[in-house]
Structure formats: structure tokens, C-alpha cells
Amino acid sequence: MDTILQKLLELEQHQNIKILYACESGSRAWGFASPDSDFDVRFIYTRSVNDYLGITELPDNVGLPVNEVLDISGWDIKKALKLFLKSNSTLYEWLQSPIVYQGDATFVDDLRKLMPVYFSLRASANHYLSMAHNTLRDDLQSERVKLKRYFYALRPALACLWIVEKQTVPPMEFQHLRVLLTASKIQNAIDELLERKKIADEKALIPPVLELNQWLSDTLDYCKEQIPALASEKKYPDKLNNIFRTYIQ
């Protein structure tokens, strides 16, 4: 924690930026980290008004070189708000992270209040559907598969199902998404994988869990049928423009 805060401070000083929000974004926040999982730190930052008034575009992201322990990078507030307008699922997850390293409470609260307003059911459901489908197809069909890839399929599949059934922003944390599961054999299979993942490294291989593969396939087929009926409305940037103008002061 102290190391991460120090790195964020160094970024602020070297890049002449102000970090408005920094959180954990990967498996540690999702709730299924391995002992050797790295720290995926993501942040939103702002610059001074004069920086935004120049005739040249500044980089819209900054970060530090990635190593085996730390992966730290962030988005400029203008980029973040453009993506917020487009209902970017990654950003909506950041704002729900259970691990927050630092942040302007008012800024975060302002954005969280707007999440239901700008969240696109159809776009987000398609995003999670694609993630889960690609992982199931590409990573879970061999005689030996990476243990962690099951969670990279299960989490987006459950997020997609959440959108289809509850028609709200899905929670980031895996434990909260699991409330959708009613079959005890699926819950038990997931519990077993979670216990194994707590002691396994990131490269651990296991035989495929056929009942989970079947659940994933059936759930994704169901979601694919339901998604076209979800709302997809044009959103307007007025409220986000106000936030942008407020926080570049």
C-alpha cells in the first residue's frame, strides 16, 4: 500500500497531474487473487486548465513501466468522461472497486451518481458476453486449461446475466455476482476452484470442469437471445461536461 501511494505521488510530481481517484482493478478487486497476482492500479487524473487550452493534444494516459508486482496506469479525466459517456464497462468497474488507494470523495460520488444515468444495458451486456464467449472458446477447450481463466469467463458471464435479469449496473466483485447462481453443483464447483486458486500460482493448469463449461455455454446462449431486447438510448454529455469543467479548475 505504501509503495503504491509513493508511486502515485511520484507520477503526480513528474507528470504535473493531480490524481482524482486511484483503485485496484484486477483479480485482487474482483475477489479471486492468486498468491503471486500483481497489483493492477488504475487511476483518473486531471491537469491544469491551461494544459487543456493549448493547440496540441496532450497524452490521454500516463503510467509506469510494468513489472512482476506493479501495473500502474491511468486515464486523463477527459478520456475517462468520454468513455463514461459510452458506458465503458471497465471504468464503471473501477468506480466500484473495494480497494481504493486515494481519491477525491466528491468527484467519485459525482460519477457514481451518474452511473445509472449513462449505463447502456445493451452495450455493456454485449461487452461482457464477448469477453466470456472468447475466453470459453479460446482458453477452456483443451485437455489442460489455466485455472484462472475460469474466473475470466465466469465473472463476465455473470455480469452479462445480471444486466439481462436485473437491468442495472452489475457489481464488480465476484462474490456479489454469484447471488445469481441457483444450482448448488455450480456453486460447489466454483468454491472448489476458489480454494485451489488461493494457493495456486497464476500459471496453474487443471483439467476442464465440464459442468462449468456447460453452464457457461448455456448462460451465454440465453443472454445472447435476450440482449436485443435491452434498452439502448443515446446519451448526452451535458452533466459530464459540468464535471470536467469543475475538476480541471
Summary of the structure (lengths in Angstrom):
residues: 249
radius of gyration: 19.3
end to end distance: 28.8
largest distance: 59.6
contacts: 754
relative contact order: 0.15
helix: 57%
strand: 13%
